[in-house]
C-alpha cells in the first residue's frame, strides 16, 4: 500500500491550477484582441503538429519493429488517403506483423 504524501497532493493541485490559469489566460488574451497578430497565428497553427509529435515520437522510438513498420505504412497511406484509411492501414499492418512474427 502506498503512503499518503501531502507534498505530492500539493504539487498536483499546483500543476492543475497553473494549467487552468494558462488556458484561461490565453482565452482572455485572444478574446480581447481586435486582430490576432501574424506571429501569434503562426504559433497557434503549429500547435496541432507539436501535439501530434509528442504523441507519436515516444511510440515510434520505444516501440518494436511492428510499431515502426505500422507507423511508416500509415504515414505513406496518410499522404494519399483519408485519416481513416491511414488508421486502418497502420492497425492492419501492426496486427498482421504481430500475428505472423509471433
Protein Blocks (a to p, Z undefined) as FASTA:
>chain_A
ZZddfklmmmmmmmmmmmmmmmmmmmmmmmmpmbdcfklmmmmmmmmmmmmmmmmmmmmm
mmcfklmmmmmmmmmmmmmmcfklmmmmmmmmmmmmmmmnZZ
